[in-house]
């Protein structure tokens, strides 16, 4: 296991919901990262944002780790969920809220 893989796994395990994104949850630096942050904030789900713009090794490493070519990438309880499109589609269908609930992560019930 490489050093970057170890760092990525440490980040993924550090919180129930982790988003590898461009920018931060407070200041997303791309529209796709912003959409994911907006969805999670709307649901009231606390999440950790990992700013890939600050670390090129993480930025490239996360793509290899997940075998997914784009940023953002959403992880729930260590499991890769997907990028912006998948997260948005899951949210719109209610599947994201259901998955979070099943994994023991509370959401804003008014948003569900």
C-alpha positions, 0 to 999 in steps of 0.5 A: 500500500502506498503512502497516498493510499494510506492517507486516503484511507485515513481520511475516509475512516475519519468521519462517517461522510467524507467528500473529496472535493475542489475547495472546502464545504464552506467555499466550494471551488467548482459547481459539482463540489458545490452541489454535493455540499448543498445536498448534504447541508440540506439534509443536515448531514455533517461531512468532512471535505478534503480539498484536492486542490491543496494536494495533487497527490491526493487529487490523483490518488483518489481517482486511482483509489476509487477507479472513478475519474472525476471529483467530487467523490462521496464516501459514506462509512468508508464506502464509495457512493459516487460523484455529483451526478450519482449523489444528486440522482440518489437525493432526488429519488430518496435513495441517498436519504434511505442509505444514510438512515440505514447506515445510522446517519441522521438526516434532517427529516423535514428534508427527506 
